Amino acid sequence: MNLSDFKSEKITNEISQKTYSWDSPSNIALVKYWGKNTDQTPKNPSISFTLSNCKTTTKVEFEKSSLKSDCVDFEIIFEGQKNKKFRPKIQKYFSKILEYCPYLTNYQLSINTTNSFPHSSGIASSASGMSALSLCILSFEKDLTNLNNEEYFYKKASFLSRIGSGSACRSIYGGVNLWGANDEFKNSSDLYSISLKENISSNFNNYRDTILIIDDNEKEVSSSVGHELMNDHPYSELRFNQAFQNISKLNLILKSGNLHEFCLLVESEALTLHSLMMSSDPSYLLMKSETLSVINEIQKFRKSSNIPICFTLDAGANVHVLYPDRNSHEVSEFIKNNLSNYCANGKFIDDIIGEGPKQN
């Protein structure tokens, strides 16, 4: 599909007021996307697990406006309070999607959103937030235009989500997802994500992700700034080539179910992401001393127990502990008895690969 395919169909129904609500999960990238083009497309493809418990709930009320406007009139309420901080990001998002959703200028939008996890602390809240908002908009478009193509519905929702936050496009589907054009994957695109359902080993069924909250404060450097620093990064081209190679490797691993190789590749990707941050200009460090201690503990435990437990990181200090469902008892004890000591107030979130967004 190309850009013109995402322009909305003719409005066939007159709606004066309607409310929609969606729960949309965060996701955790296994092969990382780091570096983007000016049109919010990725410099390299990425593969992610969609989560379940770490989610954003967004309710949007659309009310017909009597005023003519070239922009979207909206207010945003976050965690029960009006929020001005998020307004520039949402305003920018609306300005970019009007070409594809021009009907939005005819309505006043009230956006009410909450997270089940700490915002801006290295769990992808922008992914869950922008995907939930995009799904509400697509639900409205569906009623306005009598849209009855489910595949197109989710594809456009992924497309719109990407415009708001690149990784958000990977939250539209459950399970394992790929974002970015790659010759190995049919129908893959830089414009939206696709679900990888074919030939995934049963070893990854109900895969677990326990997120250790090392730091629940807002991270010091936004992901957007980090992506921009890749434009002049001395190792950018090497990294993009590495990512393409790791996509191929992970594709084989997901099919074969080789959990040892999975652990090695996923951990390498996480450390590469943070090494790119540390070698940017200006450089920055988002890991804490507790993050490093947890990494050492996980690798020692894997070696001594022979359990395929591994870590990955987003752009923050918090650690995602990945492990098979069949080892959940042993790993849960290890997390409670050892790793929780490094968490802020002992806090961690048990999560699992999820089925994707749900409409309320």
N, C-alpha and C positions, 0 to 999 in steps of 0.2 A: 504493500500500500504506500501511497505517497501523500504529501501534505494536503492536497486538494480533497482527498477522500474523507478527511476528517471535518470538513465544513458541514454544518448542520443542515438537515433536510428542511423543507418548507414547513412553517408552523401551521398545523391543521386544527389545533384545539385552543380555545381561549381559556386561560386559567387566571383567576384573580388572586388566589392565595393557596399555597400548598406547602407542606412541611415534609422533609425526608430526613432519615437518620441512618447512619452506617457505622458499624465497627470495622476498623481496618487495622491489621497488625503491622508491626515493624518487621524488618527482615535483617538477616545478618549475612553479609557478603563473605563468601569463601575465597573466591578470586576477586580482588578488590578493583573497584573503579576509582582511579585517582588522576584527575586531569580531564578537563572538558572543553569542548568548543564553544564558541559564542552563542550558538543556538541550543545550548544545553544538551548536546549529544556527547557521548563519551569518547575519550581518546583510545580507550580499549574496552572490550567486552568484560562482563562480570557475571558470576554465578552466585546465587544466594539461596539460603533456606528461609522460607517464610515462617515466622513465629506464630504463637497463638495467644499467650497471656499478655504480652507486651503490646498493647493496642491503644488506638485513639478512637473515642466515640465522638462523632460530630453530627450535630443536628442543624439543618439549614432551613429557615423559613423564607419562602419566596412570596413577596407581596407586590402586586401590580402597583406601579408608581404613576402618578399623574404628571410628573415632570419629565421633560425631554432632557436627555443627557448623553454625552459621548463616553462616559465611564460608568463603572459599576458602583452603585450606592450600597454600602454595607457597614455593618458594625460587627465586631468580634468579641465574644465573651469566652474567656479561658479560665477554667476552674472556678466558674461562678462570678468572675469579675470582668468588667470591661478592660480590654487589653490594647494599649496603644503600641506596645513594643512590636507586636506581630504585624501591625497594620502595613508598614512599607512592603514587607515580603508578599502579603496577600494582594496588595494593590498592584504590585508589579506582575504577579501571576495573572490577575484579571485582565490587565492591559494586554498581556501576550496571548490570552486565549480568546479574546473577543472576535478575532477573525474566524474562529471555529464555533463560537457560541454567542453570536451577536444579540440574541434575545435577552441576555443578562442585563443589558442597559435599560430594559423596560421594567425592571423589578428592583425593589429594595430587599436586601438580603440580611437576615440576622443569623449569624454563625455562632453556635454554642458548642464548645469543644472541651473535652477532658482527656487526660492521659492516665493510663494505669501504671505508669513508671515515671521516674524523674526526667524532666524535660532538659534537653541540651547538655546531657552529661555523658555522651558517647554512645547512647542507645539511639537508634535512628528515629527520633520523634518527628522529624520533617517527613520521613518516608510514610509513616502511618498517618500523620496529619494531612498531608497533601493528597494522599490517595483517598482518604475518607471524604475530604471536601470534593474531590473530583467525582467520586461515585454519587454523591448527593446531586451534583450538577447534571450528571448523565441520567440519573433517575428522573429529574425534572424534564430534561430534553426528551426522554422516552415518552413522557406523558404529553408533551407539547406536539410531538411529531408522529406519534404512533409507531415509534421505533420498536420493531419486534425481532431484531437480529441479535441474539445473545452474544455471539462471537464478536460482532462489531461493537456492541455495548462495552464489553470489557477491554477490547483493544483500544477504543477511543478513551476509556477511563485511564488506561495505562499511558496513553499518549499525553493526555492533559496532565496527569500526575507528574510525568517527566518534566514538563515545562515548569512546574512549581518546585520540584526537587528531583534531581536525577534518579536517586535510589528509590523514590516513591513508586516509580513505574514497576518495580519488582514486587511490590506489596499487593498488587491486584489479584494475583493468583496464589493458591496454596502450594505447598511442597517445594520443589526445586525450580528455580527460574533463571533464565538467561536474558541479559539485556546487552545489546550490541550486535552489529552485523558480523557474522562469522560464517565462512563457507561450509563449515562442518555441520551447521544447524539450519535445516530448512525453515524458511519464513522468518529467520532472525533479522532484527532491524535495530538501527540506532534510535528509531522513533518511539519504540515501545518494547516491552518485555514479552517473552513467550514462556509458557510452562513446559518444563522438561518432564514428561510423563513416561516416555518410552524407555524401556530397558533399564530403569533404575533398579539396582539390586535391592532385595528385601532386607539387606543389612542396614539400610537407611530408613526403614519403616519406623515411625514413631521416634525418630532420633531426638535426643534430649539436648537442651541448651540451658544451663544454669548461669545466670548473669550475676556476677559478683560486683556489688556496688562499692567499688573502692573509693569513689568520690562522687557524691550526689550534688555537687555544685555545678553551675553552668561552666562549660569548658572555656578556656581562655581564648582559643582561636577557633573561629567558625570553619566548618567544612568548606564553605564557599571561598574563603580566603586561601585555604590550603590547596584547593583545586587550581586557583589562579596562579599560585606559586610554581605549579608544574610547567607553566608556559616557558619559563626561562631556566628550568631546572637542568643542571649539568648532566643528570642521569635519566632524563625523561624518555628519550628514544630507547635506551636500553630497557627501561622499565616497561614501556608499552610492548616491546617485543617479548619480554619475559611473560607478561600477562597473557598474550595470545598463546604462547607455548603452554602456560599453565592451564589455560582453558581446555586445550587438547588433552593434557594429562588428566585433568579432573574429570573430563567426559569419560575417559576410559576407566578411571577409578570408580565413578558412580555406577558404571555398568558391571564392573567386575566385583565390586564390594570389598576391595582390598583396603581394610581399615588402617593398616599400618601406613601404607602410602598416603592415605587420606590425611592422617595426622601430620605427617611430615610436610605435605604440600600446604595445608591450611595454616600451619604455624609459620612456615616460611613466608607466606603471603602477608600475614599479620605483622611480622617483624620488618618485612620490606616496606609496608605502608608507613610504619613509624620511622624507619631509617630515612625515608624520603622527606618526612617532616623535619627531621633533625639535620638534614643536609640541604634544606631549602635556604634561600636568601631573601628575607631573614629566616633564621632557623627557629624552631620551637620544639618543645618537649612536652607531650601530653601524658606520658606514663609517669606514675608515681613510684616511689620505692616499694610500696606494697604490690604494685603491678608486677615488678620484677621478682619479688619474693614468691608471688603466686605462680608465675611462670616456672620458676625453679622447682617449686613443690609439685606441680603437675607433671613435669618431665621426670622427676625422681619417682613419683608414684607409678607412672606408666611403666617405667623400667622395672621396678620391683614387683609390680602386680601382674604385668603383661596384659593389662586392660587397655584397650585403645581409646584412652581419654586424651583430649588435646585442648588447646586454647586457641581463640582468635580474638582480635581486637577491632573495634571501630575506631574512629578518630577521637579517642578519649582514653581515660585511665581504666575504665571498667573492663573486666575480663569475661568473655563468653567461654564457658566450659562445655565442650561438646563431647558426647559419649552415647553409645548405643543403649537402647531401652533395656536390653537384657542385663546390662551391668548397672542399672540405676540404683540398686540397693547398696552395693559396695561404694559407688561413687558418691552417693548421697551422704553416707557415713563419713567419707573422706572430706567432703565439703563442710559438713557440720563440725567435725572435730578438728580440722586443720585450716582449711581455706577461709572459713567465716571469720577467723581471728584477724584477717587482713582487711575485712570489709568495714565500711563506715557504719558504726553501731551494729555490726554483725549482720548487715542486711544483704540478702541475695534474693533473686527471683527465679523460681523454677519454671522453665518453659519447655516447649516441645514443638516440633515441626507442625504447623497448623494447616487448616484447609482453606485459608484465605478469608477475605472480608465477608461480613454478614450484614444484611439489611435488617434494621429493627422495625 
